[in-house]
């Protein structure tokens, strides 16, 4: 018996000395500890809910919401369900995040390149923008745009007007609203197919250049591939688009498209704040490109703009893309600060649902899952783009 125990101990010691077996054992132990912690938290939550006589479950999402949402991309009334209210919040979050990502990217690239300009004034202005705005809290910037800028605009009756079709007041920006008619979808399909054709034409042209060097081609062919089929379809279908023109009725504007000041304030603040960080990411990526690449591009006669567009930026994207992904994720999560000025994004709507139902665990769990899903989707797309850039560069 003693010999058997010694043999078993020796085998156990020998197994532990094996790096692969030791790593596997540690992983199993880590998973067991995490599972035990999750079970303990879940049991504790269920016990507290039972003690407070709070029913758990997600059935309350089908109940009547009973509150209104001022900005909604889908039809919503107080008679709609909590689930539809949550959908409104998700769509509003996606809207402000998409708008912010596009604007912040454009602004960040412009300012990042301007930071490296040989012109002292341009370089100083870009530096002042970056160093100034990235050090001011985002919430304070949202308040500034909402209260100090947009809140100081005139009332609707004294609204600033452009050709009596565009109006700007403290109630927001009112624009003519395009309303598609019959067969408009056909024009949209032709436009999409034209873009696909233009994409394949550009790829074919690039391959010809790699095989034959410079390839002479009329510059108008690319735009013509997009414009001519779309315009022809538009004319043949009778221009299937009308406009809903805004007009003042009482103390507010009716018809048209109203962009509420809450949306504008959050969009401006998110775009400008995140753009300052993206500018530094772009500057760092450009500086990471070997100086010899720029010298070689200059030696073959490329202009400064061509060097930047054809040589420097494509190589810098390999360095820019990973930290750029982090900025996109930060912008998406920071959109929850829109609740501070009443913009009905996901966090705002979720807070209202939580206050009315008292289902804190369920509402917060769903909200976190939605934010996590959106951010994971953005990260996945950016990782695919990063892989594509790396392949192109190799």
MARGUKOL-446410 format. One line per 8 residues: their letters; for each residue x, y, z of C-alpha. Coordinates in steps of 0.05 Angstrom, whole numbers, plus 5000, padded with zeros to 4 digits. Last residue first. Example, Ala and Ser with C-alpha at 12.3 -4.5 7.8 and 13.67 -1.06 7.14 Angstrom:
// MARGUKOL-446410
SA = 5273,4979,5143  5246,4910,5156
//
This chain:
// MARGUKOL-446410
XXXXXXXX = 5042,5852,4043  5006,5919,4046  4941,5891,4018  4943,5833,4067  4954,5880,4126  4898,5926,4103  4850,5867,4097  4868,5841,4166
XXXXXXXX = 4856,5911,4195  4790,5915,4159  4768,5848,4188  4791,5872,4257  4750,5936,4246  4688,5896,4229  4697,5850,4290  4710,5909,4337
XXXXXXXX = 4646,5944,4312  4605,5881,4322  4636,5870,4391  4617,5941,4410  4545,5932,4388  4539,5865,4423  4569,5891,4488  4522,5951,4488
XXXXXXXX = 4463,5905,4477  4486,5855,4531  4497,5912,4581  4427,5938,4568  4396,5868,4574  4431,5856,4640  4412,5925,4666  4339,5914,4649
XXXXXXXX = 4336,5844,4678  4372,5860,4743  4336,5926,4755  4265,5902,4744  4234,5960,4783  4182,5968,4728  4175,6043,4721  4245,6064,4743
XXXXXXXX = 4278,6008,4703  4240,6026,4639  4260,6099,4647  4333,6080,4658  4332,6035,4597  4305,6092,4554  4362,6138,4576  4415,6085,4570
XXXXXXXX = 4393,6065,4500  4389,6134,4471  4332,6183,4484  4371,6249,4484  4351,6283,4548  4411,6327,4561  4447,6281,4611  4419,6219,4575
XXXXXXXX = 4466,6235,4518  4522,6210,4563  4505,6140,4537  4539,6161,4472  4604,6151,4510  4599,6076,4497  4597,6085,4422  4652,6138,4423
XXXXXXXX = 4696,6093,4465  4687,6035,4417  4704,6079,4358  4766,6105,4395  4789,6034,4410  4781,6015,4337  4825,6074,4318  4878,6046,4364
XXXXXXXX = 4880,5982,4322  4872,6016,4254  4927,6069,4256  4988,6026,4253  4968,5984,4193  4934,6047,4165  5002,6082,4162  5021,6042,4100
XXXXXXXX = 4960,6065,4061  4969,6136,4089  5041,6145,4067  5044,6120,3996  4984,6136,3952  4947,6191,3990  5005,6225,4026  5053,6220,3968
XXXXXXXX = 4999,6242,3920  4983,6303,3962  5056,6322,3968  5066,6313,3893  5096,6250,3864  5159,6260,3822  5194,6193,3826  5243,6220,3877
XXXXXXXX = 5187,6247,3921  5157,6177,3927  5226,6149,3944  5237,6203,3997  5169,6188,4028  5183,6114,4031  5253,6127,4059  5223,6164,4118
XXXXXXXX = 5194,6098,4143  5121,6103,4163  5113,6109,4238  5105,6185,4233  5041,6174,4193  5013,6126,4246  5029,6173,4303  4995,6232,4268
XXXXXXXX = 4934,6189,4254  4928,6166,4326  4938,6238,4349  4881,6262,4304  4838,6204,4328  4842,6231,4399  4819,6301,4377  4765,6270,4334
XXXXXXXX = 4736,6236,4395  4721,6303,4428  4697,6337,4364  4652,6280,4342  4624,6264,4411  4609,6338,4426  4578,6353,4359  4535,6291,4359
XXXXXXXX = 4512,6301,4431  4493,6373,4417  4459,6357,4351  4418,6300,4379  4395,6341,4439  4380,6400,4392  4326,6360,4355  4335,6347,4281
XXXXXXXX = 4267,6360,4252  4249,6333,4183  4194,6365,4143  4123,6371,4168  4105,6417,4226  4145,6472,4259  4126,6497,4327  4095,6556,4364
XXXXXXXX = 4031,6560,4323  4043,6525,4257  4108,6543,4223  4124,6507,4158  4167,6448,4137  4166,6423,4064  4153,6349,4052  4190,6334,3987
XXXXXXXX = 4173,6287,3930  4213,6231,3897  4197,6185,3839  4232,6226,3784  4188,6201,3727  4211,6129,3725  4249,6139,3660  4283,6201,3687
XXXXXXXX = 4309,6167,3750  4330,6104,3711  4370,6148,3663  4402,6187,3720  4423,6123,3755  4451,6092,3692  4490,6156,3674  4516,6176,3743
XXXXXXXX = 4553,6114,3769  4590,6089,3707  4597,6162,3684  4636,6180,3748  4688,6126,3732  4691,6139,3657  4702,6215,3664  4776,6208,3678
XXXXXXXX = 4789,6182,3608  4840,6125,3610  4915,6120,3598  4948,6062,3635  5014,6075,3670  5050,6010,3687  5030,5950,3645  5017,5894,3695
XXXXXXXX = 5007,5934,3759  4970,5988,3721  4924,5936,3689  4909,5907,3757  4891,5975,3784  4845,5988,3725  4809,5922,3736  4800,5939,3810
XXXXXXXX = 4773,6008,3793  4725,5978,3742  4701,5926,3793  4685,5982,3843  4650,6024,3789  4607,5965,3771  4588,5954,3844  4571,6028,3850
XXXXXXXX = 4528,6023,3788  4492,5963,3817  4476,6003,3880  4452,6063,3838  4408,6016,3796  4378,5987,3859  4364,6056,3888  4331,6078,3822
XXXXXXXX = 4287,6016,3824  4268,6030,3897  4241,6097,3874  4191,6058,3832  4131,6087,3870  4146,6148,3912  4201,6164,3962  4189,6222,4010
XXXXXXXX = 4247,6271,4019  4240,6314,4082  4255,6388,4078  4297,6410,4138  4284,6434,4208  4343,6444,4255  4328,6444,4329  4277,6472,4379
XXXXXXXX = 4325,6529,4397  4317,6553,4325  4343,6537,4256  4298,6535,4195  4309,6508,4125  4254,6517,4072  4238,6591,4076  4297,6605,4030
XXXXXXXX = 4344,6596,4089  4313,6615,4156  4337,6633,4225  4279,6623,4273  4242,6683,4302  4175,6646,4309  4213,6583,4328  4249,6617,4387
XXXXXXXX = 4319,6644,4376  4384,6606,4388  4418,6612,4457  4400,6541,4477  4438,6514,4417  4504,6546,4437  4508,6555,4512  4458,6502,4535
XXXXXXXX = 4466,6443,4487  4536,6455,4458  4566,6472,4526  4529,6417,4563  4557,6365,4514  4627,6395,4522  4621,6389,4598  4600,6316,4591
XXXXXXXX = 4661,6303,4547  4710,6329,4599  4759,6381,4571  4830,6354,4559  4816,6326,4489  4789,6394,4468  4849,6438,4482  4909,6396,4464
XXXXXXXX = 4878,6371,4399  4848,6437,4376  4909,6478,4396  4954,6430,4359  4911,6435,4296  4913,6511,4300  4989,6511,4311  5001,6464,4251
XXXXXXXX = 4957,6506,4206  4993,6570,4227  5063,6541,4222  5053,6513,4151  5098,6452,4144  5037,6409,4162  5047,6351,4210  4990,6370,4257
XXXXXXXX = 4948,6384,4195  4951,6310,4178  4923,6292,4246  4872,6348,4241  4844,6324,4174  4845,6251,4195  4811,6267,4261  4757,6309,4229
XXXXXXXX = 4739,6256,4178  4741,6200,4230  4702,6241,4282  4647,6257,4232  4638,6184,4210  4643,6155,4280  4596,6207,4308  4542,6196,4256
XXXXXXXX = 4546,6121,4266  4545,6127,4342  4487,6177,4341  4445,6131,4297  4464,6066,4331  4445,6096,4399  4379,6121,4370  4365,6052,4341
XXXXXXXX = 4379,6019,4409  4335,6068,4446  4277,6058,4398  4285,5982,4406  4281,5990,4481  4216,6028,4472  4192,5971,4428  4208,5921,4483
XXXXXXXX = 4173,5965,4535  4110,5959,4494  4074,6012,4453  4014,6049,4481  4057,6109,4498  4069,6116,4423  4126,6094,4378  4135,6091,4303
XXXXXXXX = 4207,6078,4283  4267,6125,4279  4246,6157,4345  4261,6224,4377  4213,6252,4430  4200,6185,4465  4134,6179,4501  4115,6142,4564
XXXXXXXX = 4063,6089,4581  4106,6029,4564  4050,5977,4558  4073,5908,4578  4110,5859,4532  4178,5875,4564  4147,5855,4631  4155,5781,4612
XXXXXXXX = 4230,5784,4622  4236,5745,4687  4243,5757,4761  4187,5774,4810  4206,5822,4865  4182,5800,4934  4241,5836,4968  4266,5772,5001
XXXXXXXX = 4255,5734,4936  4296,5785,4897  4351,5782,4950  4354,5706,4946  4355,5707,4870  4413,5757,4870  4453,5717,4921  4443,5653,4881
XXXXXXXX = 4465,5687,4817  4527,5716,4851  4546,5648,4880  4535,5613,4814  4578,5664,4778  4634,5656,4831  4631,5580,4826  4636,5584,4750
XXXXXXXX = 4696,5630,4754  4731,5584,4804  4717,5522,4762  4742,5557,4699  4807,5577,4735  4817,5506,4762  4807,5476,4693  4857,5526,4664
XXXXXXXX = 4908,5510,4718  4901,5436,4704  4911,5447,4629  4973,5490,4641  5003,5436,4687  4989,5382,4635  5023,5422,4580  5082,5443,4623
XXXXXXXX = 5096,5371,4648  5125,5379,4719  5055,5370,4746  5049,5303,4712  5115,5279,4742  5092,5301,4811  5026,5263,4802  5063,5201,4778
XXXXXXXX = 5110,5205,4838  5051,5213,4885  5017,5153,4854  5081,5111,4861  5090,5132,4933  5018,5114,4949  5027,5046,4914  5091,5033,4952
XX = 5056,5048,5018  5000,5000,5000
//
